[in-house]
Amino acid sequence: MRRWNRRRVLNVAVVIAAVVVALIVLLIVLGYLVLPTSPSGEVTLYGVHWEVQQGTTSGGQGWFGPSQFNYSFSEGYPVEVTPGGTVSIPWAFSNYDAVNHTVLTILVGAPYTLVGTSPSLPAVVPSGTDDAFLSVTVQAPSSPGLNTTLVLEVEVV
């Protein structure tokens, strides 16, 4: 009987390891073995859409400009938010009407919830104002891995 030397044992071990790796790769390619995936630990925000419920000026323009528009963060999308964390969305606008108008409420689309606004609501916007500003802070859902779009509905009278 022949004795196995260290080199022969190492060669056999390398061949066995290569066969096992090839078999695992083949099982993955054929779909019999699926690698586990874990969801992102963050909530991913892919867009912010504003809907302003408002009247129009005598010229047919919305009191505060377009009734629907999308907000873009300076860093772009997607935006990662910690589950249960908050994000603030600013809105700069003008009152194009000849009379004062009031921002009454802001409704936040699920799964987000409204934390608050600055200034607080209701907020009067004087006629002819061209530098009005409102910041809306919302709380993200507590479920990690969600991909979302935020809808903010503003009621103006």
N, C-alpha and C positions, 0 to 999 in steps of 0.2 A: 504494500500500500504506500502510496506517495504521501509525503508530508506537504502540507500547505504552508507556503512561506508568506510572509507579510505582504509582499507585492501582489501575489495572486488573490489574497483575501481582499485587499483594497480594490483591485480590478473588478471582482465579483460584486462588491458593495456599490461601486460606481454604476455598474450595469443595472443592478436592481433598482437603485435610486432613479436612474434615467427612465426605466420602464414604468415606475410608479408615477413619476411626473408626467410622462407622455399619456398614461392612462387617465390621470386626473384632467389634463387639458382636453383630451378626447371626450370625456364625460361632460365637461362644461360646454364644449362646442355643440355636442348633440342635445344639450338641454336636460340631461339626466341629473346633473349636479349644478345647483344654483348657488352663487355666492351671496351671502347675506348682505343686505344694504341697510343702512341706518338713515333715518330722515335727518335733514339738516336741523341743527339745534336752534335755528332762527325762524321767524316768520318772514316770508319774502313778500315785499310790496312791489308790484309791477306797474302800478299806476294810481293816480289820484284824479278823480273826475268830479268837477263841481257842477251842480245844477241850481241855478238861481231862479226862484219863483218870483217874478217881478213884472211890473207893468212896463209900458213904453212911453217915451216922450212924444210930443206932438209930431216930431219928425220920424217916429217909428223905431227909434233906437231904444234898447233896454235902458232902464234908469241907471243901472250900474255897468252897462256894457253887454257883452254877449251873455245869453242865458245859460249856455253850456260851454265849458272849456276844460281842458286838461292841464293839470299843474305839473311842472317839471322841476325836480330837485336839481341843484347846481351840479351835484355829483352824478346825476342821471339815475337810471333804473338798471337793475333792481336795487331796492333798498332793503337791507337786512335789519330787522327789529327784534330785540330780545322778546321772547314770549312773555306776555303780560306787561311789557314795557310801553313807554309812550313815545309818540312822535308828534311834532308840531308842524302844521302846514300854514304858511302865511298866505294872505290874500290882499293884494293891493288893488284898489279900484277907485273909480270916480263916480260922483253923482251928477249925471248929465241932465237931470231934470231941473225945472225952475222952482221946485218945492222940496222941502225936507222929506226924507224917507227914513224908515226905521228897519233895521235888521232885527227881526223878531226872534227867530229860532234857527238852529242848525241841527238837522237830523243826520246822524252818522249811520251808514249802512253796515249791517252785520257782516262779519263777526267783530268789528271794532265797536268801541263804546266811547261816547263823548266824555272827556275829563273836564274841559272848560274852554272858555274863549277869553281873549284879551283884545279889546276891552270886553267886559261882561255884557251879556244881552239882557234886555233889548238895548240897542245902540242907535242913537239918532245920527244920521249923516246929513249935514246941512246941504242945501241946494248949491250947485256949482263947485262942490268940493272935488279937487282933483288929486288928492293925496291921502285918501282914506286907507286905513290898514286894519285888518282883523287877523288874528292868529288863532287857529283852532288846534287844540291838543286832544289827541285821541289815544286810547289804550288799545294795544294790539291784543289779539286773542292769546290765550295761554297755551294753546296747542302748538308745539314746535313742528316745523316742516310744512306749514301751510303756505300756499302760493295764493296771494290775494290782490284785489284791486279795491281801493277805498272810494266810496261814493259819499259826497257831502252835499246835502240838499239844504239850500238857504231860502228862508221865507222873508220876503221884504214887503212892507206896506208903505 
